[in-house]
Amino acid sequence: MSQNVQPRLREFTCRLLERRGAAVEWPDEASEGLAVLPPETAESLKCLEVLPLSFQPEAVFPVNLATDFLDRLQPLVEAEPQVGLFRIPQLYLKQSAMDEPVARAFTWLNVKVKVRQTQAVRLEYHVWYMHATLDSADRWEDVVRVSLNSSSGAEVALPDVLETGDLQPPEAQQEPPNTYGHAAARAVAIVEERSAAFVARLESQLDRDRKRLRGYYNALLRETREKVSRTHREANPEGDEARRRVVALELRRKLAELDERYAIRVEIAPLVLIRLDCPALAVHCEVFRKQARRMHTIYWNPVLKELEPMCCRSCGVSTFSLAFTDQNVQPLCPGCAR
């Protein structure tokens, strides 16, 4: 299991057990920890009330994605609410003019932009936690976190919102904007990046196994030819060609089996959605593209104390470098603007 995953697994396990009433002691640098569980939690996990925790696969309770770790935790996860609603009542909003901060933060590739107005607003940030699985000859799993501004669609590097001070219940529960599709697309991009080493290892193993198969069947064909030449004085081209076809067909079948074995099946499943009602500063900008113009809104985030990126209308990536379409003046990342 990757060393980069271990700290996140430890934090996830400790928080989940503590939410279920357990007393957990597992220092950051330690490879093992200990949890004292309430009777009902121990019953859900089918373990003793004093539970050793370890990253090792052979441990009593292995915190390791290569084991049945997630399956054993499933009863506790299912008991948790899948959507959390929180409200931050007040945060400091920038008061000074935003012309210079916008000019410093953004690169406008083919337009002119003028800041027209700033306005204090409230909006929702959606923090999605998704379980990602790549299943092939081996298995890769991770929990992916995607934070989105639900109004702009931009991906925002929010800190852990549950550790943000002064969280309150929402004043009113409104139907939230649907951000799942965008969040899932961003999760796929994150999974592609994180699993690159795993995929490269599978591809290397596939290449190795293909070479072994081709070497074996080519050697088999040579051996058959030599045997025929020793037992038959006269050449038999029809028989040789038939044997070559049989060997080639069997090789193709084995190669197809290898491709099926190493095919990667990807699954992204939502675990939790946190909806955070938060104050923000809306910066209304007029964008000029040739003879067209359009108003766009950029957001200054009071948690991060900086401007958020804009979202490409084509691929959904968030960026501070943008071009705009000619007619509708819609933002595009440099890659989609080519």
C-alpha positions as CSV (number, residue, x, y, z in Angstrom):
1,M,0.0,0.0,0.0
2,S,1.3,3.5,-0.9
3,Q,2.9,5.4,2.0
4,N,1.0,8.5,0.8
5,V,-2.3,6.8,1.5
6,Q,-1.4,5.6,5.0
7,P,-1.8,9.0,6.8
8,R,-5.2,9.5,5.2
9,L,-6.4,6.0,6.1
10,R,-5.2,6.5,9.7
11,E,-7.0,9.9,9.9
12,F,-10.2,8.5,8.3
13,T,-10.2,5.4,10.6
14,C,-9.6,7.4,13.8
15,R,-12.3,10.0,13.0
16,L,-14.9,7.4,12.1
17,L,-14.3,5.3,15.2
18,E,-14.3,8.4,17.4
19,R,-17.6,9.5,15.9
20,R,-18.9,6.1,17.0
21,G,-17.8,6.7,20.6
22,A,-14.4,5.0,20.5
23,A,-11.3,6.2,22.3
24,V,-8.5,6.0,19.8
25,E,-4.8,6.4,20.3
26,W,-2.7,6.4,17.1
27,P,0.2,8.9,16.9
28,D,1.0,10.3,13.5
29,E,4.4,8.6,13.1
30,A,3.4,5.2,14.7
31,S,2.7,2.2,12.5
32,E,0.2,0.8,15.1
33,G,-2.5,2.2,17.3
34,L,-5.2,1.1,19.7
35,A,-9.0,1.8,20.0
36,V,-11.3,1.1,22.9
37,L,-14.8,0.6,21.4
38,P,-18.3,0.9,22.8
39,P,-20.0,-2.5,22.8
40,E,-22.3,-1.7,19.8
41,T,-19.4,-0.5,17.7
42,A,-17.4,-3.7,18.5
43,E,-20.5,-5.7,17.5
44,S,-20.8,-3.9,14.2
45,L,-17.1,-4.6,13.4
46,K,-17.3,-8.2,14.8
47,C,-14.3,-7.6,17.0
48,L,-13.3,-7.2,20.7
49,E,-13.9,-3.9,22.5
50,V,-10.1,-3.4,22.7
51,L,-9.0,-3.3,19.1
52,P,-5.4,-3.0,17.9
53,L,-5.0,-1.0,14.7
54,S,-2.2,-1.5,12.2
55,F,-1.3,-1.0,8.5
56,Q,0.0,-4.6,8.3
57,P,-2.3,-6.9,6.2
58,E,-1.9,-9.7,8.7
59,A,-3.1,-7.5,11.7
60,V,-6.2,-8.2,13.7
61,F,-7.8,-5.0,12.2
62,P,-5.7,-4.1,9.1
63,V,-6.1,-0.5,8.0
64,N,-5.0,-1.5,4.5
65,L,-6.9,-1.2,1.2
66,A,-5.4,-4.6,0.0
67,T,-7.6,-6.3,2.7
68,D,-11.3,-6.3,3.5
69,F,-10.8,-3.1,5.5
70,L,-13.5,-1.1,3.7
71,D,-15.9,-4.0,3.8
72,R,-15.5,-4.3,7.6
73,L,-16.1,-0.6,8.0
74,Q,-19.1,-0.5,5.8
75,P,-21.7,-0.9,8.7
76,L,-20.2,2.2,10.4
77,V,-20.1,4.2,7.2
78,E,-23.7,3.3,6.3
79,A,-24.7,4.5,9.7
80,E,-23.3,8.0,9.0
81,P,-25.3,10.7,7.3
82,Q,-24.4,10.9,3.6
83,V,-25.2,14.6,3.3
84,G,-24.0,17.2,5.8
85,L,-25.3,20.8,5.8
86,F,-23.4,23.5,7.5
87,R,-23.4,27.3,7.6
88,I,-20.6,29.8,8.3
89,P,-22.5,32.9,9.5
90,Q,-19.8,35.5,9.0
91,L,-16.4,35.9,7.5
92,Y,-14.3,38.9,6.6
93,L,-14.8,40.1,3.0
94,K,-12.2,42.2,1.2
95,Q,-13.2,45.8,1.1
96,S,-10.7,47.4,-1.3
97,A,-11.0,47.7,-5.0
98,M,-10.6,44.4,-6.9
99,D,-9.3,45.7,-10.3
100,E,-5.6,45.1,-9.4
101,P,-6.1,41.7,-7.6
102,V,-8.1,40.4,-10.7
103,A,-5.4,41.7,-13.1
104,R,-2.7,39.9,-11.0
105,A,-4.5,36.6,-10.6
106,F,-5.8,36.1,-14.1
107,T,-4.3,35.9,-17.5
108,W,-6.8,37.0,-20.2
109,L,-5.6,35.5,-23.5
110,N,-7.9,37.2,-26.1
111,V,-10.2,39.6,-24.2
112,K,-10.3,42.8,-22.2
113,V,-11.9,42.7,-18.8
114,K,-13.2,45.5,-16.6
115,V,-14.3,45.1,-13.0
116,R,-17.8,46.7,-12.7
117,Q,-19.0,45.9,-9.2
118,T,-18.4,43.9,-6.1
119,Q,-21.2,42.4,-4.0
120,A,-21.3,40.4,-0.8
121,V,-23.2,37.2,-1.4
122,R,-23.9,33.8,0.1
123,L,-23.4,30.6,-1.8
124,E,-22.8,26.9,-1.4
125,Y,-19.6,25.1,-1.6
126,H,-19.9,21.3,-2.2
127,V,-17.3,19.0,-0.9
128,W,-17.6,15.5,-2.4
129,Y,-15.9,12.4,-1.0
130,M,-15.8,9.6,-3.5
131,H,-14.6,6.0,-3.4
132,A,-12.5,5.2,-6.4
133,T,-11.6,1.7,-7.5
134,L,-9.4,0.4,-10.4
135,D,-10.0,-3.3,-10.8
136,S,-7.7,-5.4,-13.0
137,A,-5.1,-8.1,-12.5
138,D,-4.5,-6.1,-9.3
139,R,-6.7,-3.7,-7.4
140,W,-6.2,0.0,-6.5
141,E,-8.5,2.0,-4.2
142,D,-8.6,5.5,-2.8
143,V,-10.9,8.1,-1.3
144,V,-11.0,11.2,-3.5
145,R,-12.1,14.7,-2.3
146,V,-13.4,17.3,-4.7
147,S,-14.5,20.8,-3.6
148,L,-16.6,22.9,-5.9
149,N,-18.1,26.4,-5.9
150,S,-21.7,25.3,-6.7
151,S,-22.4,28.7,-8.5
152,S,-19.3,28.9,-10.7
153,G,-18.4,25.2,-10.9
154,A,-14.8,26.1,-10.1
155,E,-12.7,23.6,-8.2
156,V,-11.5,25.3,-5.0
157,A,-8.8,24.0,-2.6
158,L,-10.8,24.3,0.6
159,P,-9.3,23.1,3.8
160,D,-11.2,20.5,5.8
161,V,-14.5,22.3,6.4
162,L,-15.4,20.3,9.5
163,E,-12.4,21.9,11.2
164,T,-13.5,25.4,10.2
165,G,-14.6,27.3,13.3
166,D,-18.1,28.5,14.1
167,L,-20.1,26.0,11.9
168,Q,-23.8,26.2,12.4
169,P,-26.9,24.4,11.1
170,P,-28.4,25.9,8.0
171,E,-31.1,28.5,8.4
172,A,-33.2,26.9,5.6
173,Q,-32.7,23.8,3.5
174,Q,-33.0,24.7,-0.2
175,E,-32.6,22.4,-3.2
176,P,-28.9,22.5,-4.0
177,P,-27.4,22.9,-7.4
178,N,-26.6,19.5,-9.0
179,T,-22.8,19.3,-9.0
180,Y,-22.4,15.5,-9.0
181,G,-21.6,15.2,-12.7
182,H,-18.9,17.9,-12.5
183,A,-17.5,16.5,-9.3
184,A,-17.3,12.9,-10.7
185,A,-15.4,14.2,-13.8
186,R,-12.9,16.0,-11.6
187,A,-12.6,12.9,-9.4
188,V,-11.8,10.8,-12.6
189,A,-9.0,13.3,-13.4
190,I,-7.6,13.1,-9.8
191,V,-7.8,9.3,-10.0
192,E,-5.9,9.3,-13.3
193,E,-3.1,11.3,-11.7
194,R,-2.9,9.3,-8.4
195,S,-3.1,5.9,-10.1
196,A,-0.5,6.6,-12.8
197,A,2.2,4.5,-11.1
198,F,-0.3,1.6,-10.6
199,V,-1.4,1.8,-14.3
200,A,2.2,1.9,-15.5
201,R,3.0,-1.2,-13.4
202,L,0.1,-3.0,-15.0
203,E,1.2,-2.0,-18.5
204,S,4.7,-3.2,-17.7
205,Q,3.4,-6.5,-16.5
206,L,1.2,-6.9,-19.6
207,D,4.1,-6.2,-21.9
208,R,6.2,-8.7,-20.0
209,D,3.5,-11.4,-20.3
210,R,3.0,-10.7,-24.0
211,K,6.7,-11.2,-24.7
212,R,6.7,-14.4,-22.7
213,L,3.7,-15.7,-24.7
214,R,5.2,-14.8,-28.1
215,G,8.5,-16.3,-27.1
216,Y,6.9,-19.5,-26.0
217,Y,4.7,-20.0,-29.2
218,N,7.5,-19.0,-31.5
219,A,9.7,-21.6,-29.9
220,L,6.9,-24.1,-30.2
221,L,6.6,-23.4,-33.9
222,R,10.4,-23.7,-34.4
223,E,10.4,-27.0,-32.5
224,T,7.5,-28.3,-34.6
225,R,9.4,-27.4,-37.8
226,E,12.5,-29.1,-36.7
227,K,10.6,-32.3,-35.8
228,V,8.9,-32.3,-39.2
229,S,12.2,-31.9,-41.0
230,R,13.7,-34.9,-39.2
231,T,10.8,-37.2,-39.9
232,H,9.9,-36.2,-43.4
233,R,12.3,-36.2,-46.3
234,E,10.0,-34.2,-48.6
235,A,8.8,-30.8,-47.7
236,N,5.1,-30.5,-46.8
237,P,4.3,-26.7,-47.2
238,E,0.6,-27.3,-46.7
239,G,1.1,-29.0,-43.4
240,D,3.6,-26.4,-42.3
241,E,1.2,-23.6,-43.1
242,A,-1.6,-25.4,-41.2
243,R,0.6,-25.7,-38.1
244,R,1.6,-22.1,-38.3
245,R,-2.0,-21.0,-38.5
246,V,-2.9,-23.2,-35.5
247,V,0.0,-21.7,-33.5
248,A,-0.9,-18.1,-34.6
249,L,-4.6,-18.7,-33.6
250,E,-3.7,-20.1,-30.2
251,L,-1.3,-17.1,-29.6
252,R,-4.0,-14.6,-30.5
253,R,-6.4,-16.4,-28.1
254,K,-3.9,-16.2,-25.3
255,L,-3.1,-12.6,-26.0
256,A,-6.8,-11.8,-25.9
257,E,-7.1,-13.5,-22.5
258,L,-4.2,-11.4,-21.3
259,D,-5.9,-8.2,-22.5
260,E,-9.1,-9.2,-20.7
261,R,-7.1,-10.0,-17.5
262,Y,-5.3,-6.6,-17.5
263,A,-8.3,-4.5,-18.7
264,I,-8.9,-1.8,-16.1
265,R,-12.5,-1.4,-14.8
266,V,-13.0,2.0,-13.1
267,E,-15.7,2.7,-10.5
268,I,-16.3,6.1,-8.8
269,A,-19.0,6.0,-6.1
270,P,-20.1,8.9,-3.9
271,L,-19.6,8.5,-0.2
272,V,-20.4,11.9,1.4
273,L,-21.5,15.3,0.3
274,I,-20.8,18.3,2.5
275,R,-22.8,21.4,1.7
276,L,-21.3,24.5,3.1
277,D,-23.3,27.8,3.1
278,C,-20.6,30.4,3.1
279,P,-20.3,34.2,2.6
280,A,-18.2,35.3,-0.4
281,L,-17.4,38.4,-2.4
282,A,-18.8,38.4,-6.0
283,V,-16.7,40.4,-8.4
284,H,-18.8,41.2,-11.4
285,C,-16.6,41.7,-14.5
286,E,-17.5,42.8,-18.1
287,V,-15.6,40.8,-20.7
288,F,-15.0,42.3,-24.1
289,R,-14.4,39.9,-27.1
290,K,-14.3,41.6,-30.5
291,Q,-17.8,43.0,-31.0
292,A,-19.3,40.9,-28.2
293,R,-19.4,41.5,-24.4
294,R,-20.7,39.5,-21.5
295,M,-20.9,39.8,-17.7
296,H,-19.0,37.1,-15.7
297,T,-18.7,36.7,-12.0
298,I,-15.4,35.9,-10.2
299,Y,-15.5,35.0,-6.5
300,W,-13.1,36.1,-3.7
301,N,-13.1,33.3,-1.1
302,P,-12.9,34.5,2.5
303,V,-11.7,31.1,3.8
304,L,-8.8,31.0,1.4
305,K,-8.5,34.8,1.4
306,E,-7.9,34.8,-2.4
307,L,-9.7,34.8,-5.7
308,E,-11.0,31.6,-7.1
309,P,-10.3,30.4,-10.6
310,M,-12.9,30.3,-13.4
311,C,-14.3,27.1,-14.9
312,C,-13.7,26.1,-18.5
313,R,-17.2,25.7,-20.2
314,S,-15.8,22.9,-22.4
315,C,-13.8,20.5,-20.3
316,G,-14.7,21.8,-16.8
317,V,-11.1,22.4,-15.6
318,S,-10.5,25.3,-13.3
319,T,-7.9,27.8,-14.4
320,F,-6.6,31.4,-14.0
321,S,-5.6,31.5,-17.7
322,L,-8.5,31.9,-20.0
323,A,-9.6,32.6,-23.5
324,F,-13.2,33.4,-24.5
325,T,-15.4,32.3,-27.4
326,D,-16.3,34.9,-30.1
327,Q,-20.1,34.9,-30.1
328,N,-21.1,33.8,-26.6
329,V,-18.0,35.1,-24.7
330,Q,-17.8,31.9,-22.7
331,P,-14.5,31.0,-20.8
332,L,-12.2,28.3,-22.2
333,C,-9.0,26.9,-20.8
334,P,-5.9,27.3,-23.1
335,G,-6.2,23.7,-24.2
336,C,-9.8,23.9,-25.3
337,A,-9.2,27.4,-26.9
338,R,-6.7,25.9,-29.5
